């Protein structure tokens, strides 16, 4: 009897959303993030295009971060990661995040090296 009472109270605290509400929420969130990306791509604020962080313009970092946020949210919602155990979520999310950060690191430093070789070295630009 006491167990049923606790269960009834617990059910009263939980608010379940319908699938339609979830889909609209996802649509609104992804629309807002995409709109911010498009507006930044059209306006290209001077503060973001003339500021650099780790060898890349800040606007590029903003685009990378917003794209990762969208990818994470899509995985969170459409792959039903919110319902999984924490360890599985971490494995699925942190592995690609680490690999993407590593790829960005490698690309930035290799591109900077190649640029400096062409700029300061004996090899000339032939393209």
C-alpha positions in Angstrom: 0.0 0.0 0.0 2.8 2.4 0.9 4.6 1.5 -2.2 1.6 2.3 -4.4 1.3 5.7 -2.6 4.9 6.6 -3.3 4.5 5.5 -6.9 1.4 7.7 -7.3 3.3 10.7 -5.9 6.3 9.9 -8.1 4.0 9.7 -11.2 2.5 13.1 -10.3 5.9 14.7 -10.3 6.9 13.4 -13.7 5.5 15.2 -16.7 5.6 13.2 -19.8 5.8 15.0 -23.1 4.1 13.7 -26.2 6.1 12.8 -29.3 4.6 15.8 -31.0 5.9 18.2 -28.3 9.4 16.6 -28.5 9.5 17.0 -32.3 8.5 20.7 -32.1 11.1 21.3 -29.3 13.8 19.7 -31.5 12.7 21.7 -34.5 12.7 25.0 -32.6 16.1 24.4 -31.0 17.8 23.4 -34.2 16.1 26.2 -36.1 17.4 28.8 -33.6 21.0 27.4 -33.7 21.0 27.2 -37.5 19.6 30.8 -37.7 22.4 32.0 -35.5 24.9 30.3 -37.8 23.4 31.7 -40.9 23.1 35.3 -39.5 26.8 35.1 -38.3 27.8 33.9 -41.8 26.0 36.7 -43.5 26.9 39.6 -41.1 30.4 38.4 -40.3 31.0 40.7 -37.3 34.4 42.4 -37.3 35.0 41.3 -33.7 34.8 37.7 -34.7 36.5 37.8 -38.1 39.6 39.8 -37.0 40.2 38.0 -33.7 42.2 34.9 -33.6 42.3 32.0 -31.1 44.7 29.1 -31.6 45.5 30.2 -35.1 42.0 30.4 -36.3 39.4 33.1 -36.5 36.9 33.3 -33.7 34.0 33.0 -36.1 35.3 29.6 -37.3 35.4 28.5 -33.6 31.8 29.6 -33.2 30.7 27.7 -36.2 32.6 24.5 -35.0 31.1 24.8 -31.5 27.5 25.4 -32.8 27.8 22.5 -35.2 29.0 20.2 -32.4 26.1 21.4 -30.2 23.6 20.5 -33.0 25.2 17.1 -33.6 25.1 16.4 -29.8 21.5 17.4 -29.5 20.5 15.3 -32.5 22.2 12.3 -31.0 20.7 13.1 -27.6 17.1 13.3 -29.0 16.9 11.0 -32.0 19.3 8.3 -30.8 17.5 8.4 -27.4 20.8 8.9 -25.5 18.9 10.6 -22.7 17.3 7.3 -21.7 20.6 5.4 -21.6 23.0 4.9 -18.8 25.6 7.6 -18.1 28.6 5.4 -19.0 27.2 4.6 -22.4 26.3 8.2 -23.1 29.9 9.2 -22.2 31.4 6.6 -24.5 29.2 7.7 -27.4 29.7 11.4 -26.8 33.2 11.9 -25.5 35.0 9.6 -28.0 34.0 11.7 -31.1 34.5 14.9 -29.2 38.0 13.9 -28.3 38.7 12.8 -31.9 37.3 16.0 -33.4 39.4 18.1 -31.0 42.5 16.1 -31.9 41.7 16.4 -35.7 41.3 20.2 -35.3 44.6 20.4 -33.4 46.5 18.4 -36.1 44.9 20.4 -38.9 45.7 23.7 -37.4 49.3 23.0 -36.6 50.1 21.2 -39.9 48.4 24.0 -41.9 50.4 26.6 -39.9 53.6 24.8 -40.6 52.9 24.5 -44.3 52.0 28.1 -44.5 55.2 29.2 -42.8 57.3 26.9 -45.1 55.7 28.6 -48.2 56.0 32.1 -46.6 59.5 32.0 -45.2 61.1 29.0 -47.0 62.7 28.5 -50.3 59.7 26.8 -51.8 57.5 29.3 -53.7 53.7 29.3 -54.2 53.1 27.6 -57.4 49.3 27.5 -57.4 
